Amino acid sequence: MNVGFTAAYCTNTVIQFGVLQRLKRLGVDVPGDVNLIGNEYSELVKLSVPQLTTMLIGGSQKELPVIRLIELIQRKRTGTLYECISEYELFPGGTLAACKAT
């Protein structure tokens, strides 16, 4: 089934799981027709059929989001907050496949 896109990136695994369920109801094959990748980890990653493919913050950067939130809560930082996270690890579920040749 053609849905007008070949991949979707979801900001978290709860949204990713919902998108997967909707695509299944529409008869869209994941990852055959649409690749689906998420961000971070929840229990839905392993409970989902197929398991969700997701990217997790890795290495020494794992604690950065929590540190920044604590700083914001304690008002140690003011103004615009910008943080670049570049260390990611892949959880290779079953919602991502190689691109098809066109």
Secondary structure, 3 states (H helix, E strand, C coil): CCCCCCEEECCCHHHHHHHHHHHHHCCCCCCCCCEEEEECCCCHHHHCCCCCEEEEECHHHCCHHHHHHHHHHCCCCCCCCCCCCCCEEEECCCCCCCCCCC
